[in-house]
Amino acid sequence: MRLAIAIAAAYWAILWLSAVIWTYRDVRDRGSDSLSQTVALLLVLVFNIPGLILYLILRPHETLAEAYVRNLETEAMMQEMNQQTTCFSCQRRIQSDFVFCPHCRARLQDTCAGCGKPISLNWVLCPYCGQDRTASASYAKARPAATAQSTASPERGSMLSVTPGAPNPPQTEAAPPGPATYS
């Protein structure tokens, strides 16, 4: 009988010690607050299995490593969302290297005359080759072809499509009623 009691007591002591060690490791992985770690250890030390069950109910849902990975994933998604730009005209998502918006046909970038790389419409010079953007000959040649397409209708007069960032074309008076004229 004494042997059975000794074996049961040893089993209970090992179970109690392993619960305390497991709780210590788990609470250390789940938080950095020393007060909550101490309370969790005392809970299991004093109340044993019921304390362990109570700790399992109250412990943080995720470990510090899991929270770190979740934060990294969130930051990566936010960075990816910030890298996706939107068209200033129609506010739809576009890629940063688009020269024209595929949705509304707005001109998003210009082409450098020196190196041929796309540059932003609000840049003063090309960051790749240093050529002054406003003095480039290709900008002056490409602008009339892209911006001076005009259509006229008898009811509405002459309408010009204007490229944002480009100088405004001269205003024309409304066309008189009659046959449509194209300039």
C-alpha positions as CSV (number, residue, x, y, z in Angstrom):
1,M,0.0,0.0,0.0
2,R,2.8,2.4,0.8
3,L,4.4,1.7,-2.5
4,A,1.2,2.6,-4.4
5,I,0.9,5.8,-2.4
6,A,4.6,6.7,-3.1
7,I,4.1,6.0,-6.8
8,A,0.9,8.0,-6.9
9,A,2.6,10.9,-5.0
10,A,5.6,10.8,-7.4
11,Y,3.3,10.7,-10.4
12,W,1.4,13.7,-9.0
13,A,4.6,15.6,-8.3
14,I,6.0,15.0,-11.8
15,L,2.6,16.1,-13.3
16,W,2.6,19.2,-11.1
17,L,6.2,20.1,-11.9
18,S,5.7,19.5,-15.7
19,A,2.6,21.7,-15.6
20,V,4.6,24.5,-13.9
21,I,7.5,24.1,-16.4
22,W,5.1,24.1,-19.4
23,T,3.3,27.1,-18.1
24,Y,6.6,29.0,-17.6
25,R,7.6,28.3,-21.1
26,D,4.2,29.1,-22.6
27,V,3.8,32.4,-20.7
28,R,7.3,33.4,-21.6
29,D,6.4,32.9,-25.4
30,R,3.1,34.7,-25.1
31,G,4.0,37.9,-23.3
32,S,6.8,40.1,-22.0
33,D,5.0,41.4,-19.0
34,S,6.7,40.0,-15.9
35,L,3.7,40.6,-13.6
36,S,1.4,38.4,-15.8
37,Q,4.1,35.8,-16.0
38,T,4.4,35.7,-12.2
39,V,0.7,35.5,-11.7
40,A,0.3,32.7,-14.2
41,L,3.2,30.7,-12.6
42,L,1.7,31.2,-9.1
43,L,-1.7,30.2,-10.4
44,V,-0.4,26.8,-11.5
45,L,1.9,26.4,-8.5
46,V,-0.8,26.9,-6.0
47,F,-3.9,25.4,-7.7
48,N,-2.1,22.8,-9.9
49,I,-4.4,21.4,-12.6
50,P,-7.4,23.8,-11.9
51,G,-4.9,26.6,-12.1
52,L,-3.5,25.3,-15.4
53,I,-7.0,25.1,-16.8
54,L,-7.7,28.7,-15.6
55,Y,-4.4,29.8,-17.2
56,L,-5.3,28.1,-20.5
57,I,-8.6,30.1,-20.5
58,L,-7.0,33.5,-19.7
59,R,-3.7,33.3,-21.7
60,P,-3.1,35.4,-24.8
61,H,-4.4,33.9,-28.0
62,E,-1.1,34.2,-29.9
63,T,2.6,34.0,-29.1
64,L,4.9,36.9,-29.5
65,A,6.4,35.2,-32.6
66,E,2.9,34.8,-34.2
67,A,2.1,38.4,-33.4
68,Y,5.4,39.5,-35.0
69,V,4.7,37.5,-38.2
70,R,1.1,38.9,-38.3
71,N,2.5,42.4,-38.0
72,L,5.0,41.8,-40.8
73,E,2.3,40.5,-43.1
74,T,0.1,43.5,-42.3
75,E,3.0,45.9,-43.0
76,A,3.8,44.1,-46.3
77,M,0.2,44.3,-47.4
78,M,0.1,48.0,-46.5
79,Q,3.3,48.6,-48.4
80,E,1.9,46.8,-51.4
81,M,-1.2,48.8,-51.3
82,N,0.8,52.0,-51.1
83,Q,2.9,51.0,-54.1
84,Q,-0.2,50.7,-56.2
85,T,-1.0,54.1,-57.5
86,T,-4.3,55.5,-58.7
87,C,-5.1,57.6,-61.8
88,F,-5.5,61.2,-60.9
89,S,-8.4,61.5,-63.3
90,C,-10.6,58.4,-62.7
91,Q,-9.1,57.2,-59.4
92,R,-8.8,53.6,-60.6
93,R,-5.7,51.5,-59.7
94,I,-2.9,51.6,-62.2
95,Q,0.7,50.5,-62.3
96,S,3.4,53.0,-61.6
97,D,5.0,52.6,-65.1
98,F,1.9,53.3,-67.1
99,V,2.2,56.3,-69.5
100,F,-1.5,56.5,-70.1
101,C,-4.5,55.3,-68.0
102,P,-6.0,52.3,-69.6
103,H,-9.4,53.3,-68.2
104,C,-9.9,57.0,-69.0
105,R,-6.9,57.6,-71.4
106,A,-5.4,60.3,-69.3
107,R,-1.8,61.0,-69.8
108,L,0.1,59.9,-66.7
109,Q,3.7,60.3,-67.7
110,D,5.8,61.9,-70.5
111,T,8.8,60.4,-72.3
112,C,12.3,61.9,-71.9
113,A,13.8,63.1,-75.1
114,G,17.3,62.3,-73.9
115,C,17.0,58.7,-72.6
116,G,13.5,57.7,-73.6
117,K,12.4,56.6,-70.1
118,P,9.0,57.6,-68.8
119,I,9.1,60.6,-66.4
120,S,6.3,62.2,-64.3
121,L,4.4,65.1,-65.7
122,N,5.3,67.3,-62.8
123,W,9.1,66.7,-62.8
124,V,11.2,69.6,-64.1
125,L,14.0,67.3,-65.4
126,C,14.6,63.7,-66.1
127,P,16.1,61.9,-63.0
128,Y,17.9,59.4,-65.3
129,C,19.8,61.6,-67.7
130,G,19.3,65.1,-66.2
131,Q,17.7,66.7,-69.4
132,D,15.4,69.6,-68.8
133,R,11.9,68.3,-69.4
134,T,10.3,71.6,-70.5
135,A,13.0,72.4,-73.1
136,S,12.9,69.0,-74.7
137,A,12.0,69.0,-78.4
138,S,10.0,65.7,-78.3
139,Y,7.8,67.2,-75.6
140,A,6.9,70.1,-77.8
141,K,6.4,67.8,-80.8
142,A,4.4,65.2,-79.0
143,R,2.1,67.7,-77.2
144,P,0.2,69.0,-80.2
145,A,-0.5,65.4,-81.4
146,A,-1.8,64.3,-78.1
147,T,-3.5,67.4,-76.8
148,A,-4.8,69.3,-79.8
149,Q,-7.3,66.8,-81.0
150,S,-10.5,68.8,-81.3
151,T,-14.0,67.8,-82.1
152,A,-16.9,70.2,-82.7
153,S,-20.6,69.7,-82.5
154,P,-23.2,72.2,-83.6
155,E,-24.9,72.3,-80.2
156,R,-21.8,72.4,-77.8
157,G,-19.2,74.2,-79.8
158,S,-15.5,73.3,-80.0
159,M,-14.1,71.0,-77.3
160,L,-10.4,70.4,-76.8
161,S,-8.9,67.5,-74.9
162,V,-6.3,68.8,-72.5
163,T,-3.5,66.8,-71.0
164,P,-2.9,67.5,-67.3
165,G,0.4,69.1,-66.6
166,A,0.7,70.5,-70.2
167,P,0.2,74.2,-71.0
168,N,-3.4,75.1,-71.8
169,P,-4.1,75.5,-75.5
170,P,-5.6,78.8,-76.7
171,Q,-9.3,79.1,-76.1
172,T,-11.4,79.2,-79.3
173,E,-14.9,80.6,-79.7
174,A,-17.8,78.3,-80.1
175,A,-18.5,77.2,-83.7
176,P,-21.5,78.8,-85.3
177,P,-24.4,76.5,-86.0
178,G,-24.1,74.7,-89.3
179,P,-21.8,72.1,-90.7
180,A,-19.2,70.8,-88.2
181,T,-15.6,72.0,-88.8
182,Y,-12.5,70.3,-87.6
183,S,-9.3,72.1,-86.9
